[in-house]
Structures are given as C-alpha cells and as structure tokens.
Amino acid sequence: MRTITMYAVVLLTLFIVHNAVAQEGDESKVELLEAQKAKIAQQEKLALKEEVEAISKRVESGEITLDEANALKMKAAEKRALNIENRIAIIDNKIALLDRNGTENLELDTLNFGTRLEIGYGGRSNDGERIFGISIKENPNRKKVIYDRRTYSDLVVAIGLNNAIIEGQSLDDSPYKIGGSRFFEMGWQWRTRVFKNTNFLRFNYGFSFQFNGLKPKDNQYFVSLENGQSVLQEFDYELNKSKLRIDNLVFPMHFELGPSKYTASEKSIRYSLKNQFRIGLGGYAGFNLGTRQKLKYEIDGGRVKDKLKRSYNTNNIIYGLSAYAGVEGVLLYVKYDLNPIFKDAAVEQRNVSLGLRFDL
C-alpha cells in the first residue's frame, strides 16, 4: 500500500510540475512574440531608410527626376506602413492562438521562431525524442534574406594562347610555337561593391592556379647548364612533342568597372551584371608550384615518353599585370608576367597570355 501511495505522489508531483512548466513556457513565448512586435517597426523603418537613400542616389546620377523620386519615396513609405500593420496582425494572431490553445498540439514552426528550445516531456519531438529529451533546433522554414548583398563569388576559368616576350626580339621571332603554346587557369574570386549606393566600381580578389605551357620550335628542348641557366638545344632524335609547363598559384586583384541593372523589392536590393559590359584592370602575385618538361620521340621504332620534373631555374616568385573585358561572364583576357621566366638568364624572357575568361 505504501508503494502505491508513493507512486501516486510522484505522478501527481510530475503532473503539477509539467503544468507549471507548460504555463511558464506559454508565457515566455508570448513575451518573445511581444518583443518581435517591437522589432518589426525598427526593421521596416531601416528598410525604408535604405530605399530612400537608393532613390536619392538615382536622382543624383540623373537616372530619375525629383518628382519621380518623391513619388517613389511616397510609395515606399506606404508599403512599409502596410508591412508594419500586416506583420503586427500576424503576431497578434499567434498570441491569440497561444492564449487559446497553449503549446499543446501546436507545432512550434507555426510561430516562426528562428531558433527554438524543445523539452520533450510527455510527448515526442519532431526527430523522435521522448520524455525528458531536450533539443535546440533551427527552424528550417525560416530563411534569412540579405537585404543588400555587396559581395558575390564566382568560379573563374580561362584558356588561350601562351608565349614569351624576349628582350630584344619581337613576338614573331619567338622560339615557341604560337598555336601550340597554351595556358589554362582556374580559380575562385570574390566581387565586392566598393561604394554603398552604386555598383559601377567593384573590387575583385581571389586565388587561381595557372598552367603556362611553352612548346619550342625546330626540334628543341630545354637543358639546364652547369652555370644554372636553362637554354634551348636541339634534341638528338626527332621529337613528336616538346613542351615546358610552369604551374603557379597566384592571388589576382582587379578593379572592375561597368554598369549594372538595379532592382529593388520589399525583401532585397540587387545589382545584376546580366548582359552588362564590364572591364577589369589589375594584377596578380604568387609563387611557382613546379616546372616540368614533357618529351615524346621514337628510338628504333619504339615510342618513348619522358616526363622531367626539375626546376629549370624558373623564378619562384610570380607577379604581373592582367586585364579583361567583355559582357556578363564571357571576357577577353590578357596577362603578362613582370618577373622573368628564368633566373640568371643571359636574355630575359617574360610569359604573356591571351585568351578567354569565363566567370561562372
């Protein structure tokens, strides 16, 4: 009998505690909702301020007249006032729902909290947790939209022709094949709007892997001499392929200029580069990852393929100038190394590339 009485007391105590916790939980959620009502006016006023500043900027640039700007500001103010009224009405409805039903049989997601704490006593949480289970979860239905996004990122891929400008010679006299020498570049860049209310100037920065290839003419290949210099010499056999490849990791930086399409909505301000012309001017700096030479030839009817990974006395530090121009993500691209390809060379050579760049 004593045991039954003890169980009854324990169950009664748990029931009283559960009801007290539930009531306190309801009160705390109402307080959170009331706090949200106070924040709504602040959020809408801040959004209105940014819209008004953007409209004023359009007047300064001559895009719209003062009368048009005043009409747009009035329309924006009316929209924000309605937003405040409607959003507060939604909060009031949620408070009424809590007052009438409490949290029992009520999905917390309907309250649209960004983060929520669940105590699973007496029931099952969304992921199956039962009595005394505690979980902190992010509301999956709530997506934060950045009102004014100033930084974007792109995958950058470039490909084209590669060669070398040699001191005292023209490009026509280059010892490297014009069509056979090529480059490939792949990297990632971030594009940040410089000024707050205009997207005409952007700062681009990131990193890229460059693969610069040089194919010598006239059956020649590179040889490292005892004095450390790398020179071209004629190969003993008929070469099917001779190629030197220099791999670099560089960090490009460009100032990009060009128009963009401005769009504004209740939730965001955006500047689009779709179908817009743009030009970028800047440079890059980095270091050499490795140099290798590939030779293909035949001896007594047998095919031979040599892959020689050596320094060939190439420069370890890479730096140069680069520029691009085009529409949207398809751009004409040129880059020029200011550092000589080979250290201590009798005649200095500098890598130059021309091709297409794609910002994906």
C-alpha atoms as one frame of an Amber mdcrd trajectory, in Angstrom:
protein
   0.000   0.000   0.000   2.875   2.274   0.889   4.434   1.658  -2.529   1.210
   2.508  -4.371   0.849   5.704  -2.347   4.468   6.711  -3.177   3.902   6.167
  -6.926   0.701   8.210  -6.753   2.506  11.089  -5.035   5.339  11.009  -7.600
   2.915  11.020 -10.547   0.882  13.846  -9.012   4.053  15.872  -8.455   5.210
  15.325 -12.047   1.804  16.354 -13.354   1.852  19.590 -11.320   5.438  20.395
 -12.434   4.576  19.661 -16.082   1.594  22.012 -15.992   3.633  24.729 -14.301
   6.459  24.406 -16.877   3.936  24.455 -19.728   2.318  27.626 -18.384   5.706
  29.283 -17.936   6.630  28.187 -21.482   3.444  29.727 -22.856   4.169  32.975
 -21.026   7.759  33.085 -22.302   6.611  32.533 -25.901   4.090  35.345 -25.575
   6.873  37.595 -24.298   9.014  36.654 -27.309   6.169  37.454 -29.664   5.579
  40.809 -27.961   9.295  41.571 -28.378   9.013  40.711 -32.073   6.244  43.293
 -32.440   8.602  45.978 -31.134  11.312  44.943 -33.609   9.013  44.965 -36.635
   8.745  48.772 -36.751  12.532  49.106 -36.419  13.170  46.653 -39.258  10.693
  48.304 -41.615  11.983  51.813 -40.815  15.552  50.737 -41.517  14.491  49.147
 -44.809  12.604  52.342 -45.742  15.683  54.427 -44.960  17.838  52.302 -47.301
  15.223  52.506 -50.066  15.027  56.294 -49.729  18.827  56.584 -49.879  18.922
  54.450 -53.019  16.203  56.613 -54.637  18.118  59.798 -53.743  21.237  58.326
 -55.335  19.304  57.744 -58.571  18.314  61.418 -58.552  21.954  62.480 -58.121
  23.037  60.300 -61.042  20.297  61.773 -63.257  18.502  58.462 -63.683  15.162
  59.871 -62.448  13.704  63.330 -61.784  12.943  64.844 -58.379   9.177  64.441
 -58.897   9.626  60.777 -59.815  11.810  60.318 -56.738   9.178  61.870 -54.441
   6.523  59.573 -55.887   8.746  56.536 -55.352   9.517  57.596 -51.760   5.795
  58.038 -51.033   5.061  54.600 -52.475   7.877  53.047 -50.416   6.582  54.709
 -47.219   3.050  53.400 -47.858   4.395  49.909 -48.488   6.419  49.899 -45.259
   3.462  51.180 -43.237   1.289  48.344 -44.577   4.093  45.873 -43.839   4.165
  47.004 -40.203   0.380  46.720 -39.917   0.219  43.258 -41.526   3.192  41.804
 -39.669   1.903  43.003 -36.287  -1.502  41.489 -37.122   0.222  38.150 -37.761
   1.962  38.342 -34.356  -1.331  39.232 -32.650  -2.950  36.164 -34.227  -0.134
  33.948 -32.948  -0.525  35.380 -29.431  -4.285  34.725 -29.574  -3.574  31.162
 -30.736  -1.245  30.612 -27.772  -3.720  32.126 -25.291  -6.487  29.868 -26.577
  -4.599  26.579 -27.053  -1.251  26.873 -25.313   1.561  24.828 -26.885  -0.300
  21.503 -26.588  -0.863  20.015 -30.053   0.631  23.181 -31.551   3.557  22.961
 -33.972   6.242  25.410 -32.886   7.156  26.042 -36.531   3.876  27.931 -36.919
   5.298  30.538 -34.547   8.206  31.038 -36.991  10.915  31.315 -34.331  14.406
  31.326 -35.838  15.814  29.056 -33.108  13.795  27.054 -30.618  14.361  25.024
 -27.450  12.199  21.922 -27.125  11.627  19.990 -23.892  10.072  16.658 -24.814
   8.434  15.704 -21.529   5.113  13.952 -22.091   5.383  13.833 -25.853   7.593
  13.265 -28.877   9.680  15.948 -30.567   9.959  16.182 -34.356  13.008  13.913
 -34.554  11.540  11.229 -32.256  12.906  12.330 -28.863  10.642  11.336 -25.958
  10.316  12.062 -22.255  12.905  14.481 -20.849  14.522  14.818 -24.283  15.935
  18.284 -24.928  16.915  19.659 -28.357  17.889  23.047 -29.755  16.904  23.389
 -33.414  16.992  25.908 -36.204  13.640  26.485 -37.861  14.074  25.005 -41.393
  11.262  27.158 -42.775  12.976  30.396 -41.822  15.427  31.659 -44.447  17.402
  34.796 -43.819  17.469  37.067 -46.844  20.285  39.592 -47.022  18.642  42.886
 -47.882  21.648  44.458 -49.618  24.209  41.878 -50.690  27.520  43.574 -51.523
  29.806  40.563 -52.118  29.384  37.742 -54.646  31.684  34.888 -55.632  32.429
  33.175 -58.950  34.309  30.190 -60.311  36.835  31.550 -62.830  38.095  29.509
 -65.795  40.411  30.877 -68.511  42.065  29.291 -71.548  44.028  30.566 -74.509
  47.394  31.055 -76.206  50.645  31.389 -74.321  54.111  32.603 -75.334  57.089
  34.630 -74.183  58.273  38.146 -74.906  62.062  38.013 -75.204  64.298  41.010
 -74.664  65.399  42.487 -77.988  63.050  40.298 -80.085  59.561  40.627 -81.462
  56.867  38.040 -80.802  57.204  36.875 -84.413  60.776  35.783 -83.653  59.749
  33.751 -80.613  61.340  30.276 -80.393  57.974  28.927 -79.185  55.059  27.788
 -81.327  52.320  30.418 -81.441  49.390  27.990 -81.735  50.941  25.114 -79.809
  51.837  27.026 -76.650  48.755  27.408 -74.454  47.679  28.285 -70.924  44.893
  27.221 -68.598  43.720  28.943 -65.419  41.140  28.006 -62.824  40.311  29.674
 -59.528  37.793  31.378 -57.295  37.092  35.089 -56.923  35.032  37.360 -54.689
  33.469  40.532 -56.107  32.682  43.325 -53.643  30.867  46.576 -54.390  33.150
  49.466 -53.412  30.528  52.175 -52.822  27.309  51.788 -50.851  24.769  53.166
 -53.323  26.316  52.414 -56.701  27.737  49.263 -58.262  29.774  50.967 -61.010
  33.074  50.062 -59.295  33.814  46.633 -57.827  36.911  45.125 -56.195  37.657
  41.562 -57.298  40.060  39.310 -55.405  40.720  35.596 -55.034  43.144  32.828
 -55.977  43.949  30.959 -59.204  46.017  28.045 -60.428  47.856  28.932 -63.645
  49.335  26.368 -66.025  51.545  28.078 -68.634  52.845  25.911 -71.498  55.660
  26.647 -73.953  56.325  24.435 -76.995  59.741  25.062 -78.596  60.177  25.110
 -82.374  62.774  23.332 -84.546  63.105  20.071 -82.588  64.437  21.853 -79.494
  64.115  21.179 -75.778  65.280  22.795 -72.531  68.615  21.893 -70.955  69.937
  23.077 -67.586  73.609  24.082 -67.850  76.221  23.886 -65.102  76.085  27.647
 -64.548  72.393  27.330 -63.638  70.989  28.741 -66.878  68.285  26.956 -68.876
  68.690  27.141 -72.647  67.158  25.582 -75.740  69.177  22.926 -77.574  68.437
  20.624 -80.497  67.353  17.136 -79.454  69.280  14.077 -80.670  66.146  12.400
 -82.070  63.113  13.599 -83.964  60.700  14.982 -81.408  56.974  14.349 -81.733
  56.348  16.655 -78.787  58.378  19.048 -76.676  56.649  21.087 -74.001  57.651
  23.001 -70.870  54.871  23.600 -68.333  55.095  26.018 -65.423  52.461  25.692
 -62.667  51.727  28.702 -60.441  49.439  29.614 -57.578  48.610  33.317 -57.733
  46.290  35.767 -55.992  44.689  38.119 -58.543  43.242  41.522 -57.650  41.288
  43.718 -60.075  39.242  46.864 -60.000  36.211  46.190 -62.189  34.171  48.933
 -63.852  30.870  48.773 -65.681  27.140  49.383 -65.425  24.685  47.069 -63.702
  20.924  46.635 -63.553  19.375  47.894 -60.303  16.326  46.145 -58.857  14.617
  46.732 -55.513  11.875  44.766 -53.793  10.366  44.533 -50.344  12.958  41.969
 -49.303  16.119  42.934 -51.150  18.192  45.324 -53.246  20.237  43.767 -56.038
  22.651  44.909 -58.751  22.759  42.495 -61.690  25.585  42.174 -64.257  23.439
  40.191 -66.675  24.017  41.379 -70.271  26.214  44.212 -68.951  29.651  45.220
 -70.295  32.497  45.257 -67.789  36.245  45.769 -67.751  38.784  44.790 -65.111
  42.296  46.148 -64.551  44.768  44.817 -62.015  47.432  42.232 -61.419  48.461
  39.138 -59.514  51.236  37.785 -57.313  52.090  34.314 -56.097  54.619  31.559
 -56.349  55.761  28.700 -58.573  54.384  25.271 -57.670  56.540  23.286 -60.071
  58.092  23.060 -63.533  58.180  20.015 -65.786  59.164  19.142 -69.331  57.464
  16.529 -71.493  59.215  14.909 -74.462  57.828  12.358 -76.939  60.034  10.689
 -79.581  60.873   7.325 -81.194  64.009   5.164 -80.958  64.337   2.112 -83.230
  60.595   2.075 -83.820  59.767   2.238 -80.119  57.873   5.164 -78.638  59.478
   6.973 -75.735  57.799   9.429 -73.384  59.922  11.382 -70.889  58.446  13.484
 -68.086  61.168  15.515 -66.425  60.230  17.385 -63.250  63.001  19.849 -62.459
  63.309  23.493 -61.507  64.938  24.532 -64.817  65.953  27.619 -62.830  62.486
  29.172 -63.193  61.566  32.012 -60.855  59.897  31.010 -57.587  58.050  34.336
 -57.161  55.413  35.236 -59.759  53.872  38.678 -60.283  52.374  40.507 -63.231
  49.620  42.599 -64.785  46.277  41.392 -66.106  43.110  42.791 -67.640  39.798
  41.558 -69.012  36.798  42.985 -70.825  33.520  41.557 -72.053  29.818  41.087
 -71.449  28.457  39.280 -68.404  30.570  36.121 -67.859  32.431  35.858 -71.200
  35.536  38.043 -71.286  38.640  38.662 -73.366  41.605  38.094 -71.048  45.288
  39.072 -71.148  48.046  38.626 -68.574  51.752  39.476 -68.576  54.394  38.314
 -66.095  56.673  41.116 -64.907  59.114  38.562 -63.489  61.465  36.792 -65.956
  60.646  33.129 -66.591  64.238  32.011 -65.857  66.575  33.318 -63.172  70.070
  34.481 -64.171  69.214  34.139 -67.871  71.530  35.780 -70.398  68.442  37.051
 -72.222  65.317  37.719 -70.170  62.002  36.140 -71.198  58.592  37.044 -69.773
  55.430  34.989 -70.107  52.436  36.529 -71.912  48.967  35.041 -72.389  45.873
  35.929 -74.423  42.582  34.082 -74.296  39.034  33.863 -72.996  37.932  34.027
 -69.392  34.640  32.677 -68.069  33.148  33.827 -64.740  30.725  31.035 -63.884
